[in-house]
């Protein structure tokens, strides 16, 4: 069976054709529109991006539901949010997704232990304090050590997205990632909803 090579190349570069909102956005950009601002909103609890476009000095808005495809596109094109606070909110959302997947893989208690043991060593000031305040002291074991490796990869990817893809400087990258971690912890997200027992006394 012979495939459509050109279609395959287009999907590789632009993402699957089954993403109508993102496809419409790309069509508008190909027609000359430019992105002048992106905000994150959650009407009814479903996060979506409100994108302000400019064409011939006329402004318009379109809404694109949050998706991995939009995230990849925005990083590939260096599309920032409208301000640092909005960028922080976006990374709270992205970390929530990454940590939810990690909690399913290693278990919420192990993730909590990895966070409380690794963040103070890593040193983000707000997030380290929030981890200590929320979770106290948790013991280390082999499962925690393995989870820390996975946690470090999540955080490294987030930092690279901010610094390399979105071109924030080092200080801004650190501030956004620290703030997003602290907010994620303070909102008691789903992977840590269950109370984590204190380790047994020696």
VONUFI-459121 format. One record per residue (C-alpha): x, z, y. Coordinates in pm, whole numbers, plus 32768, in hexadecimal, padded with zeros to 4 digits. Layout:
<sites>
XZY ...
</sites>
This chain:
<sites>
800080008000 80937F93814C 806F80898268 8060804D83DB 81C480988448 8175808985BC 8054817E8593 8134826684CC 823E825C85DD 813682A186E7 80B583CF8629 8216845085F9 8253843B8770 810084A587F2 8060857686E0 7F3D853485F4 7E2684558670 7D2A85608606 7D738631873D 7C7D85968834 7CBE867C895D 7E35864D894F 7E0B84D88916 7D2B84C08A4A 7E2B857F8B18 7F3F84918AA9 7E6583658AFE 7E2D83EC8C5D 7FA184258C88 7FEC82C28C13 7EF182488D17 7FBB82E78E2D 7F37844C8E47 803385638E73 801786CF8E0A 802A87AE8F3D 7FBE88F88EA0 7F5C899A8D56 7E9B8AE08D32 7E308B9D8BFB 7CC98C168BE6 7BFD8CB08ACC 7A8C8C638B05 79C78CFD89EA 7B0B8D788950 7B908C1D88F7 7CD38BD789B8 7CEC8A8A8A68 7DCD89EB8B69 7D3D897E8CB8 7E18885D8D27 7E1587E58E8F 7E6786758EA7 7EBB85A08FD6 7E78842B8FEE 7E9883719138 7E8E84C291F0 7D44851B9149 7D3B865A907A 7C70868A8F3E 7C6687848E23 7C4A87668CAE 7C3D886F8BA1 7D0788618A62 7CCD8963894F 7DFF8A2A88EB 7EA5899387BA 7FFB8975871C 7FF688038778 7FC6885088EA 80D8895688DB 81CB8860883E 81718754893D 819A88418A62 82F088B189E7 835D874C899E 82FC86E28B00 837488228BAC 8215886A8C2C 821189C58CC4 80E98A9F8D18 808A8ABF8E87 814C8C038EBC 82158D0A8E05 80E98DEB8DC2 80358CCA8D19 816D8C768C52 817C8DDD8BDB 80108DC98B6C 80578C8A8AAC 81738D3389F3 809B8E6289A4 7FB28D6C88F7 80CD8CB78845 81718DFA87D1 801E8E748752 80068D428675 816E8D5985FA 81578ECE85B4 80068EAB8507 80A48DB18419 81CF8E9783E8 80EB8FC183A3 80368EF98298 81848EA681FB 822E8FFC8202 810B90EC823B 80A3919A8381 815F92DC8333 82A4922182F3 827491588433 823A929984F6 8376932E8462 843B91F484B8 83BF91FB861F 840593698660 855E935985C0 85CE920A864C 854691FD87B0 860B932E8830 87479299879A 86FE91478837 86BC91F68982 859391598A3B 854392818B21 83C892748B36 838F920789CE 848293088940 83D3942289F7 827C93A2898E 82E8938D8820 836894F48828 8231957288D8 813A94C187F6 81E094E986A6 82D1960B86B7 83E8960B85B5 83C7954B8470 84BA9544834E 858F941D82E6 8598937D818F 85F2922C80F9 849D919A814C 84C991FE82B8 8624916482C4 859C901B823C 847D90268336 857190638455 861E8F1B83FF 84D18E658415 84738F218554 85BC8EC185F4 85798D5285A5 84218D66864D 84B58E028786 85DB8D10878D 84ED8BE7877C 841C8C788896 85508CAC896E 85C88B498929 84728ABD8982 847F8B728ACF 85E98B278B22 862A89D48A85 84D6892A8A7D 843A89BC8BB9 858689DD8C74 855B8B428CEE 869D8BEF8D4B 87278D0C8C7B 86948E238D4F 85388D898D56 85428D3F8BE2 859A8EAA8B9A 84908F2F8C85 83798E568BF6 83D18E9C8A8C 83F790138AC6 82AE90208B83 81F98F598A77 827C903D8965 821891758A28 80BA90EF8A6C 808E90848903 80EB91E2888E 800E928E8991 7EDC91C4892A 7EF0924B87C6 7EDB90F58722 7E4490B885CF 7F7F90CE84F7 7FB092378567 7E4492A88570 7E7093898445 7F1894D5848B 807894CD8409 80CC96118351 81FE96D283B9 831796C782BA 832297F681D2 83FE99148240 855099178192 
</sites>
